[in-house]
Amino acid sequence: MSDLKQLYQEIILDHNRNPRNCYAMPEASCSADGHNPLCGDTVKVYLRIEDGIVREISFEGAGCAICTASTSMMTESVKGKTVEEVIELFEGFHHMLTGIAEEQDVELGKLRVFEGVREYPVRVKCATLAWHTLRSALGEEADGPVSTEDS
């Protein structure tokens, strides 16, 4: 295994074992639920948005290592960003995983650790569940629980 792949694997495992921002947020201004029936992953994303900026984000749920790590890293990546920047980040992350666009103007930073997931199409849904749930919480997707079988 290359050093870079080993590092990526360690980052994902660390976020799975020690997820960041994993708690219920009673003062959330919006939230949404997501479910991946194929893998059994479930996630609830909470947001506190003030003046169009994500001031706080958290989640609760149970999922595989990729789902949990992706959700944890998502919360770190979007905190402090505007809603528009969050949507742009979602699109860049989604495009990276689905192979829709090789070159992007979106800086994904540490989220690039999930680039290899693209080679495992079933796992793409695990990595993107929280992101679709985040979009739903922002009113960017249909009301009701998000399901990876709808995307």
OpenMM code with the backbone's topology and positions (N, CA, C; nanometers):
from openmm import Vec3, app, unit

residues = "MET SER ASP LEU LYS GLN LEU TYR GLN GLU ILE ILE LEU ASP HIS ASN ARG ASN PRO ARG ASN CYS TYR ALA MET PRO GLU ALA SER CYS SER ALA ASP GLY HIS ASN PRO LEU CYS GLY ASP THR VAL LYS VAL TYR LEU ARG ILE GLU ASP GLY ILE VAL ARG GLU ILE SER PHE GLU GLY ALA GLY CYS ALA ILE CYS THR ALA SER THR SER MET MET THR GLU SER VAL LYS GLY LYS THR VAL GLU GLU VAL ILE GLU LEU PHE GLU GLY PHE HIS HIS MET LEU THR GLY ILE ALA GLU GLU GLN ASP VAL GLU LEU GLY LYS LEU ARG VAL PHE GLU GLY VAL ARG GLU TYR PRO VAL ARG VAL LYS CYS ALA THR LEU ALA TRP HIS THR LEU ARG SER ALA LEU GLY GLU GLU ALA ASP GLY PRO VAL SER THR GLU ASP SER".split()
positions = [
    Vec3(0.0858, -0.1184, 0.0000),
    Vec3(0.0000, 0.0000, 0.0000),
    Vec3(0.0896, 0.1237, 0.0000),
    Vec3(0.0569, 0.2196, -0.0846),
    Vec3(0.1374, 0.3413, -0.0900),
    Vec3(0.1218, 0.4213, 0.0392),
    Vec3(0.2208, 0.5064, 0.0660),
    Vec3(0.2167, 0.5895, 0.1865),
    Vec3(0.0940, 0.6794, 0.1877),
    Vec3(0.0579, 0.7335, 0.0703),
    Vec3(-0.0584, 0.8226, 0.0623),
    Vec3(-0.1870, 0.7469, 0.0921),
    Vec3(-0.2029, 0.6285, 0.0357),
    Vec3(-0.3231, 0.5480, 0.0635),
    Vec3(-0.3295, 0.5100, 0.2109),
    Vec3(-0.2144, 0.4790, 0.2686),
    Vec3(-0.2089, 0.4447, 0.4108),
    Vec3(-0.2519, 0.5643, 0.4950),
    Vec3(-0.2039, 0.6836, 0.4607),
    Vec3(-0.2422, 0.8050, 0.5324),
    Vec3(-0.3919, 0.8282, 0.5204),
    Vec3(-0.4448, 0.8153, 0.3983),
    Vec3(-0.5887, 0.8342, 0.3774),
    Vec3(-0.6687, 0.7354, 0.4614),
    Vec3(-0.6255, 0.6103, 0.4635),
    Vec3(-0.6954, 0.5085, 0.5411),
    Vec3(-0.6917, 0.5438, 0.6901),
    Vec3(-0.5785, 0.5926, 0.7385),
    Vec3(-0.5658, 0.6307, 0.8792),
    Vec3(-0.6575, 0.7475, 0.9138),
    Vec3(-0.6690, 0.8445, 0.8245),
    Vec3(-0.7571, 0.9597, 0.8486),
    Vec3(-0.9021, 0.9130, 0.8580),
    Vec3(-0.9435, 0.8288, 0.7655),
    Vec3(-1.0811, 0.7778, 0.7662),
    Vec3(-1.1073, 0.6966, 0.8927),
    Vec3(-1.0145, 0.6111, 0.9307),
    Vec3(-1.0325, 0.5307, 1.0516),
    Vec3(-1.0362, 0.6180, 1.1769),
    Vec3(-0.9546, 0.7223, 1.1813),
    Vec3(-0.9557, 0.8125, 1.2960),
    Vec3(-1.0909, 0.8823, 1.3096),
    Vec3(-1.1457, 0.9332, 1.1987),
    Vec3(-1.2761, 1.0004, 1.2039),
    Vec3(-1.3883, 0.9016, 1.2350),
    Vec3(-1.3704, 0.7760, 1.1985),
    Vec3(-1.4703, 0.6754, 1.2335),
    Vec3(-1.4657, 0.6446, 1.3837),
    Vec3(-1.3475, 0.6277, 1.4364),
    Vec3(-1.3323, 0.5953, 1.5793),
    Vec3(-1.3632, 0.7142, 1.6700),
    Vec3(-1.3272, 0.8342, 1.6246),
    Vec3(-1.3428, 0.9563, 1.7038),
    Vec3(-1.4144, 1.0633, 1.6217),
    Vec3(-1.5425, 1.0416, 1.5912),
    Vec3(-1.6125, 1.1392, 1.5061),
    Vec3(-1.6213, 1.2754, 1.5735),
    Vec3(-1.5984, 1.3784, 1.4946),
    Vec3(-1.6065, 1.5155, 1.5427),
    Vec3(-1.7495, 1.5650, 1.5292),
    Vec3(-1.7897, 1.6507, 1.6209),
    Vec3(-1.9219, 1.7155, 1.6175),
    Vec3(-2.0371, 1.6152, 1.6197),
    Vec3(-2.0208, 1.5094, 1.6948),
    Vec3(-2.1225, 1.4043, 1.7033),
    Vec3(-2.2045, 1.4235, 1.8307),
    Vec3(-2.3144, 1.4978, 1.8181),
    Vec3(-2.4051, 1.5239, 1.9306),
    Vec3(-2.5346, 1.5830, 1.8766),
    Vec3(-2.6398, 1.5697, 1.9545),
    Vec3(-2.7674, 1.6332, 1.9190),
    Vec3(-2.7552, 1.7814, 1.9516),
    Vec3(-2.8121, 1.8651, 1.8669),
    Vec3(-2.8061, 2.0087, 1.8874),
    Vec3(-2.9472, 2.0611, 1.9125),
    Vec3(-2.9834, 2.0835, 2.0386),
    Vec3(-3.1192, 2.1279, 2.0696),
    Vec3(-3.1542, 2.2655, 2.0113),
    Vec3(-3.0543, 2.3517, 1.9930),
    Vec3(-3.0813, 2.4864, 1.9426),
    Vec3(-3.0621, 2.4987, 1.7902),
    Vec3(-3.0705, 2.3853, 1.7189),
    Vec3(-3.0530, 2.3865, 1.5736),
    Vec3(-3.1614, 2.4700, 1.5064),
    Vec3(-3.1222, 2.5424, 1.4028),
    Vec3(-3.2204, 2.6181, 1.3253),
    Vec3(-3.2823, 2.5312, 1.2158),
    Vec3(-3.2149, 2.4215, 1.1800),
    Vec3(-3.2713, 2.3261, 1.0842),
    Vec3(-3.1999, 2.1927, 1.1003),
    Vec3(-3.2665, 2.0880, 1.0542),
    Vec3(-3.2088, 1.9536, 1.0617),
    Vec3(-3.2757, 1.8662, 0.9562),
    Vec3(-3.2161, 1.7508, 0.9330),
    Vec3(-3.2740, 1.6540, 0.8388),
    Vec3(-3.2229, 1.5155, 0.8749),
    Vec3(-3.2997, 1.4147, 0.8338),
    Vec3(-3.2650, 1.2750, 0.8559),
    Vec3(-3.2289, 1.2099, 0.7230),
    Vec3(-3.1325, 1.1176, 0.7281),
    Vec3(-3.0940, 1.0438, 0.6089),
    Vec3(-3.0783, 0.8964, 0.6390),
    Vec3(-3.0987, 0.8143, 0.5354),
    Vec3(-3.0910, 0.6695, 0.5523),
    Vec3(-3.0384, 0.6057, 0.4247),
    Vec3(-2.9467, 0.5120, 0.4419),
    Vec3(-2.8956, 0.4325, 0.3309),
    Vec3(-2.9437, 0.2893, 0.3535),
    Vec3(-3.0567, 0.2492, 0.2920),
    Vec3(-3.1127, 0.1172, 0.3179),
    Vec3(-3.0205, 0.0021, 0.2768),
    Vec3(-2.9359, 0.0242, 0.1785),
    Vec3(-2.8471, -0.0815, 0.1318),
    Vec3(-2.7436, -0.1189, 0.2383),
    Vec3(-2.6898, -0.0183, 0.3053),
    Vec3(-2.5834, -0.0408, 0.4039),
    Vec3(-2.6366, -0.0351, 0.5478),
    Vec3(-2.7520, 0.0307, 0.5668),
    Vec3(-2.8080, 0.0452, 0.7005),
    Vec3(-2.7650, 0.1726, 0.7716),
    Vec3(-2.6899, 0.2583, 0.7032),
    Vec3(-2.6451, 0.3841, 0.7625),
    Vec3(-2.7639, 0.4755, 0.7897),
    Vec3(-2.7620, 0.5423, 0.9048),
    Vec3(-2.8602, 0.6453, 0.9361),
    Vec3(-2.7852, 0.7658, 0.9915),
    Vec3(-2.8348, 0.8844, 0.9593),
    Vec3(-2.7707, 1.0064, 1.0066),
    Vec3(-2.8750, 1.1158, 1.0225),
    Vec3(-2.8572, 1.1968, 1.1248),
    Vec3(-2.9364, 1.3176, 1.1423),
    Vec3(-2.8374, 1.4325, 1.1507),
    Vec3(-2.8548, 1.5314, 1.0644),
    Vec3(-2.7654, 1.6465, 1.0597),
    Vec3(-2.8383, 1.7665, 1.1186),
    Vec3(-2.7706, 1.8361, 1.2096),
    Vec3(-2.8242, 1.9565, 1.2743),
    Vec3(-2.7405, 2.0761, 1.2320),
    Vec3(-2.8070, 2.1881, 1.2077),
    Vec3(-2.7381, 2.3111, 1.1703),
    Vec3(-2.7904, 2.4284, 1.2507),
    Vec3(-2.6998, 2.5178, 1.2859),
    Vec3(-2.7378, 2.6488, 1.3393),
    Vec3(-2.6782, 2.7498, 1.2435),
    Vec3(-2.7689, 2.8137, 1.1703),
    Vec3(-2.7275, 2.9107, 1.0692),
    Vec3(-2.7676, 3.0496, 1.1169),
    Vec3(-2.6713, 3.1406, 1.1125),
    Vec3(-2.6963, 3.2798, 1.1480),
    Vec3(-2.6355, 3.3676, 1.0398),
    Vec3(-2.7136, 3.4626, 0.9905),
    Vec3(-2.6670, 3.5554, 0.8864),
    Vec3(-2.6116, 3.4820, 0.7646),
    Vec3(-2.6733, 3.3688, 0.7293),
    Vec3(-2.6328, 3.2942, 0.6108),
    Vec3(-2.5043, 3.2151, 0.6273),
    Vec3(-2.4562, 3.2026, 0.7512),
    Vec3(-2.3314, 3.1309, 0.7782),
    Vec3(-2.3589, 3.0140, 0.8722),
    Vec3(-2.2974, 2.8981, 0.8419),
    Vec3(-2.3096, 2.7811, 0.9285),
    Vec3(-2.2226, 2.8069, 1.0524),
    Vec3(-2.2876, 2.8425, 1.1613),
    Vec3(-2.2154, 2.8722, 1.2859),
    Vec3(-2.1845, 2.7456, 1.3645),
    Vec3(-2.2744, 2.6467, 1.3509),
    Vec3(-2.2546, 2.5202, 1.4228),
    Vec3(-2.3204, 2.4094, 1.3410),
    Vec3(-2.2583, 2.2936, 1.3414),
    Vec3(-2.3121, 2.1765, 1.2732),
    Vec3(-2.2756, 2.0540, 1.3560),
    Vec3(-2.3691, 1.9617, 1.3659),
    Vec3(-2.3437, 1.8374, 1.4376),
    Vec3(-2.4268, 1.7270, 1.3740),
    Vec3(-2.4042, 1.6059, 1.4221),
    Vec3(-2.4805, 1.4926, 1.3697),
    Vec3(-2.4938, 1.3845, 1.4757),
    Vec3(-2.5908, 1.2988, 1.4526),
    Vec3(-2.6093, 1.1756, 1.5280),
    Vec3(-2.6355, 1.0673, 1.4250),
    Vec3(-2.6052, 0.9453, 1.4609),
    Vec3(-2.6371, 0.8376, 1.3688),
    Vec3(-2.5502, 0.7166, 1.3911),
    Vec3(-2.5726, 0.6191, 1.3060),
    Vec3(-2.4959, 0.4959, 1.3085),
    Vec3(-2.4689, 0.4561, 1.1649),
    Vec3(-2.3441, 0.4231, 1.1385),
    Vec3(-2.3124, 0.3860, 1.0015),
    Vec3(-2.1784, 0.3174, 0.9910),
    Vec3(-2.1472, 0.2801, 0.8708),
    Vec3(-2.0196, 0.2159, 0.8426),
    Vec3(-1.9076, 0.3190, 0.8584),
    Vec3(-1.7845, 0.2732, 0.8509),
    Vec3(-1.6688, 0.3612, 0.8704),
    Vec3(-1.6660, 0.4749, 0.7696),
    Vec3(-1.6983, 0.4473, 0.6450),
    Vec3(-1.6938, 0.5525, 0.5432),
    Vec3(-1.8016, 0.6564, 0.5688),
    Vec3(-1.9203, 0.6131, 0.6025),
    Vec3(-2.0291, 0.7067, 0.6315),
    Vec3(-1.9958, 0.7945, 0.7519),
    Vec3(-1.9509, 0.7330, 0.8598),
    Vec3(-1.9205, 0.8083, 0.9813),
    Vec3(-1.8051, 0.9049, 0.9582),
    Vec3(-1.6991, 0.8590, 0.8927),
    Vec3(-1.5846, 0.9459, 0.8661),
    Vec3(-1.6228, 1.0613, 0.7737),
    Vec3(-1.7002, 1.0333, 0.6709),
    Vec3(-1.7430, 1.1378, 0.5784),
    Vec3(-1.8282, 1.2425, 0.6503),
    Vec3(-1.9177, 1.1959, 0.7361),
    Vec3(-2.0037, 1.2873, 0.8108),
    Vec3(-1.9201, 1.3729, 0.9046),
    Vec3(-1.8286, 1.3122, 0.9755),
    Vec3(-1.7418, 1.3850, 1.0673),
    Vec3(-1.6597, 1.4914, 0.9939),
    Vec3(-1.5997, 1.4520, 0.8837),
    Vec3(-1.5177, 1.5464, 0.8076),
    Vec3(-1.6026, 1.6544, 0.7417),
    Vec3(-1.7240, 1.6189, 0.7028),
    Vec3(-1.8155, 1.7189, 0.6473),
    Vec3(-1.8422, 1.8284, 0.7495),
    Vec3(-1.8678, 1.7897, 0.8752),
    Vec3(-1.8989, 1.8903, 0.9771),
    Vec3(-1.7821, 1.9853, 0.9963),
    Vec3(-1.6605, 1.9323, 0.9934),
    Vec3(-1.5431, 2.0189, 1.0069),
    Vec3(-1.5262, 2.1109, 0.8864),
    Vec3(-1.5608, 2.0606, 0.7690),
    Vec3(-1.5393, 2.1356, 0.6451),
    Vec3(-1.6380, 2.2495, 0.6241),
    Vec3(-1.7602, 2.2355, 0.6725),
    Vec3(-1.8615, 2.3375, 0.6409),
    Vec3(-1.8787, 2.4427, 0.7505),
    Vec3(-1.8305, 2.4144, 0.8700),
    Vec3(-1.8461, 2.5101, 0.9798),
    Vec3(-1.7768, 2.6413, 0.9435),
    Vec3(-1.8519, 2.7512, 0.9568),
    Vec3(-1.7987, 2.8838, 0.9267),
    Vec3(-1.8166, 2.9276, 0.7828),
    Vec3(-1.8686, 2.8396, 0.6985),
    Vec3(-1.8898, 2.8745, 0.5575),
    Vec3(-2.0305, 2.9294, 0.5365),
    Vec3(-2.0465, 3.0050, 0.4298),
    Vec3(-2.1794, 3.0523, 0.3925),
    Vec3(-2.2575, 2.9357, 0.3342),
    Vec3(-2.3884, 2.9492, 0.3309),
    Vec3(-2.4725, 2.8446, 0.2724),
    Vec3(-2.4323, 2.8215, 0.1268),
    Vec3(-2.4029, 2.9273, 0.0546),
    Vec3(-2.3618, 2.9140, -0.0863),
    Vec3(-2.2316, 2.8349, -0.0973),
    Vec3(-2.1364, 2.8617, -0.0084),
    Vec3(-2.0100, 2.7877, -0.0101),
    Vec3(-2.0320, 2.6409, 0.0245),
    Vec3(-2.1259, 2.6127, 0.1141),
    Vec3(-2.1572, 2.4739, 0.1508),
    Vec3(-2.2129, 2.3994, 0.0300),
    Vec3(-2.3041, 2.4623, -0.0429),
    Vec3(-2.3622, 2.3987, -0.1621),
    Vec3(-2.2534, 2.3735, -0.2662),
    Vec3(-2.1643, 2.4679, -0.2830),
    Vec3(-2.0531, 2.4525, -0.3773),
    Vec3(-1.9623, 2.3368, -0.3345),
    Vec3(-1.9352, 2.3265, -0.2053),
    Vec3(-1.8525, 2.2185, -0.1529),
    Vec3(-1.9218, 2.0834, -0.1741),
    Vec3(-2.0538, 2.0783, -0.1488),
    Vec3(-2.1300, 1.9558, -0.1746),
    Vec3(-2.1130, 1.9136, -0.3204),
    Vec3(-2.1317, 2.0072, -0.4118),
    Vec3(-2.1234, 1.9742, -0.5539),
    Vec3(-1.9848, 1.9242, -0.5919),
    Vec3(-1.8808, 1.9881, -0.5401),
    Vec3(-1.7448, 1.9436, -0.5688),
    Vec3(-1.7178, 1.8042, -0.5139),
    Vec3(-1.7625, 1.7783, -0.3911),
    Vec3(-1.7435, 1.6481, -0.3279),
    Vec3(-1.8201, 1.5407, -0.4053),
    Vec3(-1.9441, 1.5701, -0.4385),
    Vec3(-2.0277, 1.4747, -0.5120),
    Vec3(-1.9673, 1.4456, -0.6492),
    Vec3(-1.9229, 1.5489, -0.7180),
    Vec3(-1.8621, 1.5288, -0.8497),
    Vec3(-1.7342, 1.4460, -0.8393),
    Vec3(-1.6544, 1.4700, -0.7345),
    Vec3(-1.5317, 1.3923, -0.7166),
    Vec3(-1.5646, 1.2429, -0.7022),
    Vec3(-1.6688, 1.2122, -0.6249),
    Vec3(-1.7028, 1.0722, -0.5987),
    Vec3(-1.7739, 1.0037, -0.7141),
    Vec3(-1.8470, 1.0793, -0.7911),
    Vec3(-1.9220, 1.0185, -0.9010),
    Vec3(-1.8464, 1.0243, -1.0328),
    Vec3(-1.7336, 1.0962, -1.0355),
    Vec3(-1.6542, 1.1048, -1.1565),
    Vec3(-1.7156, 1.1929, -1.2622),
    Vec3(-1.8135, 1.2745, -1.2235),
    Vec3(-1.8801, 1.3627, -1.3200),
    Vec3(-1.7817, 1.4634, -1.3769),
    Vec3(-1.6952, 1.5163, -1.2929),
    Vec3(-1.5991, 1.6169, -1.3385),
    Vec3(-1.4641, 1.5877, -1.2745),
    Vec3(-1.3646, 1.5777, -1.3578),
    Vec3(-1.2312, 1.5519, -1.3055),
    Vec3(-1.1689, 1.6779, -1.2465),
    Vec3(-1.1860, 1.7897, -1.3131),
    Vec3(-1.1295, 1.9165, -1.2678),
    Vec3(-1.2382, 2.0013, -1.2046),
    Vec3(-1.2079, 2.0521, -1.0877),
    Vec3(-1.3045, 2.1355, -1.0186),
    Vec3(-1.2389, 2.2613, -0.9658),
    Vec3(-1.3184, 2.3649, -0.9559),
    Vec3(-1.2696, 2.4889, -0.8990),
    Vec3(-1.2886, 2.4901, -0.7482),
    Vec3(-1.3490, 2.3858, -0.6939),
    Vec3(-1.3779, 2.3792, -0.5517),
    Vec3(-1.2580, 2.3172, -0.4799),
    Vec3(-1.2105, 2.3839, -0.3763),
    Vec3(-1.1002, 2.3313, -0.2954),
    Vec3(-1.1574, 2.2333, -0.1943),
    Vec3(-1.1250, 2.1059, -0.2102),
    Vec3(-1.1795, 2.0024, -0.1231),
    Vec3(-1.0893, 1.9711, -0.0033),
    Vec3(-0.9647, 2.0100, -0.0097),
    Vec3(-0.8743, 1.9891, 0.1030),
    Vec3(-0.8710, 1.8443, 0.1484),
    Vec3(-0.8887, 1.8246, 0.2790),
    Vec3(-0.8813, 1.6911, 0.3393),
    Vec3(-0.9880, 1.5964, 0.2866),
    Vec3(-1.0953, 1.6504, 0.2308),
    Vec3(-1.2025, 1.5645, 0.1787),
    Vec3(-1.1554, 1.4774, 0.0626),
    Vec3(-1.0405, 1.5100, 0.0059),
    Vec3(-0.9844, 1.4296, -0.1030),
    Vec3(-0.9525, 1.2870, -0.0588),
    Vec3(-0.9476, 1.2622, 0.0725),
    Vec3(-0.9201, 1.1255, 0.1198),
    Vec3(-1.0261, 1.0275, 0.0707),
    Vec3(-1.1420, 1.0782, 0.0319),
    Vec3(-1.2509, 0.9915, -0.0144),
    Vec3(-1.2477, 0.9674, -0.1652),
    Vec3(-1.1498, 1.0208, -0.2331),
    Vec3(-1.1430, 1.0079, -0.3784),
    Vec3(-1.1415, 0.8611, -0.4232),
    Vec3(-1.0746, 0.7750, -0.3489),
    Vec3(-1.0667, 0.6331, -0.3838),
    Vec3(-1.1992, 0.5602, -0.3725),
    Vec3(-1.2951, 0.6172, -0.3004),
    Vec3(-1.4269, 0.5537, -0.2848),
    Vec3(-1.4958, 0.5412, -0.4205),
    Vec3(-1.4619, 0.6296, -0.5123),
    Vec3(-1.5212, 0.6278, -0.6468),
    Vec3(-1.5061, 0.4906, -0.7130),
    Vec3(-1.4004, 0.4178, -0.6770),
    Vec3(-1.3758, 0.2855, -0.7357),
    Vec3(-1.4741, 0.1802, -0.6853),
    Vec3(-1.5524, 0.2144, -0.5823),
    Vec3(-1.6482, 0.1207, -0.5229),
    Vec3(-1.7865, 0.1862, -0.5232),
    Vec3(-1.8591, 0.1787, -0.6345),
    Vec3(-1.9855, 0.2519, -0.6494),
    Vec3(-2.0851, 0.2344, -0.5350),
    Vec3(-2.0931, 0.1172, -0.4752),
    Vec3(-2.1865, 0.0961, -0.3649),
    Vec3(-2.1470, 0.1821, -0.2451),
    Vec3(-2.0181, 0.2046, -0.2251),
    Vec3(-1.9682, 0.2820, -0.1117),
    Vec3(-1.9837, 0.4329, -0.1325),
    Vec3(-2.0035, 0.4764, -0.2557),
    Vec3(-2.0249, 0.6194, -0.2827),
    Vec3(-2.1469, 0.6683, -0.2055),
    Vec3(-2.2494, 0.5850, -0.1981),
    Vec3(-2.3703, 0.6231, -0.1242),
    Vec3(-2.3412, 0.6386, 0.0247),
    Vec3(-2.2493, 0.5591, 0.0764),
    Vec3(-2.2100, 0.5712, 0.2175),
    Vec3(-2.1407, 0.7058, 0.2409),
    Vec3(-2.0544, 0.7437, 0.1487),
    Vec3(-1.9778, 0.8675, 0.1637),
    Vec3(-2.0621, 0.9922, 0.1412),
    Vec3(-2.1693, 0.9804, 0.0615),
    Vec3(-2.2482, 1.0995, 0.0279),
    Vec3(-2.3776, 1.1139, 0.1082),
    Vec3(-2.4139, 1.0148, 0.1869),
    Vec3(-2.5404, 1.0208, 0.2615),
    Vec3(-2.5510, 1.1484, 0.3442),
    Vec3(-2.4528, 1.1770, 0.4261),
    Vec3(-2.4589, 1.2960, 0.5120),
    Vec3(-2.4653, 1.4244, 0.4301),
    Vec3(-2.3977, 1.4256, 0.3172),
    Vec3(-2.3969, 1.5451, 0.2321),
    Vec3(-2.5353, 1.5717, 0.1734),
    Vec3(-2.6025, 1.4656, 0.1282),
    Vec3(-2.7400, 1.4824, 0.0786),
    Vec3(-2.8326, 1.5241, 0.1927),
    Vec3(-2.8075, 1.4705, 0.3101),
    Vec3(-2.8875, 1.5069, 0.4272),
    Vec3(-2.8641, 1.6537, 0.4627),
    Vec3(-2.7412, 1.6977, 0.4535),
    Vec3(-2.7085, 1.8391, 0.4758),
    Vec3(-2.7842, 1.9278, 0.3772),
    Vec3(-2.7829, 1.8914, 0.2506),
    Vec3(-2.8570, 1.9699, 0.1493),
    Vec3(-3.0055, 1.9744, 0.1811),
    Vec3(-3.0595, 1.8645, 0.2286),
    Vec3(-3.2007, 1.8617, 0.2663),
    Vec3(-3.2275, 1.9572, 0.3819),
    Vec3(-3.1396, 1.9575, 0.4815),
    Vec3(-3.1548, 2.0484, 0.5953),
    Vec3(-3.1514, 2.1939, 0.5496),
    Vec3(-3.0759, 2.2205, 0.4453),
    Vec3(-3.0661, 2.3568, 0.3912),
    Vec3(-3.1820, 2.3904, 0.2979),
    Vec3(-3.2721, 2.2943, 0.2758),
    Vec3(-3.3859, 2.3179, 0.1872),
    Vec3(-3.3529, 2.2995, 0.0408),
    Vec3(-3.2400, 2.2352, 0.0123),
    Vec3(-3.1956, 2.2165, -0.1256),
    Vec3(-3.2439, 2.0858, -0.1871),
    Vec3(-3.3027, 1.9984, -0.1074),
    Vec3(-3.3557, 1.8715, -0.1578),
    Vec3(-3.4974, 1.8559, -0.1063),
    Vec3(-3.5679, 1.7571, -0.1549),
    Vec3(-3.7076, 1.7352, -0.1183),
    Vec3(-3.7251, 1.7184, 0.0323),
    Vec3(-3.8424, 1.7566, 0.0801),
    Vec3(-3.8743, 1.7387, 0.2224),
    Vec3(-3.8846, 1.5895, 0.2549),
    Vec3(-3.8710, 1.5596, 0.3821),
    Vec3(-3.8797, 1.4216, 0.4278),
    Vec3(-3.7423, 1.3611, 0.4397),
    Vec3(-3.7362, 1.2417, 0.4937),
    Vec3(-3.6069, 1.1762, 0.5115),
    Vec3(-3.5365, 1.1538, 0.3770),
    Vec3(-3.4067, 1.1723, 0.3770),
    Vec3(-3.3252, 1.1501, 0.2580),
    Vec3(-3.2921, 1.0018, 0.2514),
    Vec3(-3.3006, 0.9450, 0.1322),
    Vec3(-3.2628, 0.8058, 0.1126),
    Vec3(-3.1642, 0.7996, -0.0030),
    Vec3(-3.0598, 0.7204, 0.0117),
    Vec3(-2.9633, 0.7067, -0.0962),
    Vec3(-3.0247, 0.6364, -0.2161),
    Vec3(-3.1365, 0.5744, -0.1991),
    Vec3(-3.2026, 0.5080, -0.3111),
    Vec3(-3.2774, 0.6082, -0.3989),
    Vec3(-3.2907, 0.7321, -0.3499),
    Vec3(-3.3556, 0.8369, -0.4288),
    Vec3(-3.2549, 0.9147, -0.5110),
    Vec3(-3.1257, 0.9055, -0.4754),
    Vec3(-3.0251, 0.9889, -0.5437),
    Vec3(-2.9468, 0.9123, -0.6464),
] * unit.nanometer
topology = app.Topology()
chain = topology.addChain("A")
for resn in residues:
    res = topology.addResidue(resn, chain)
    for name in ("N", "CA", "C"):
        topology.addAtom(name, app.Element.getBySymbol(name[0]), res)
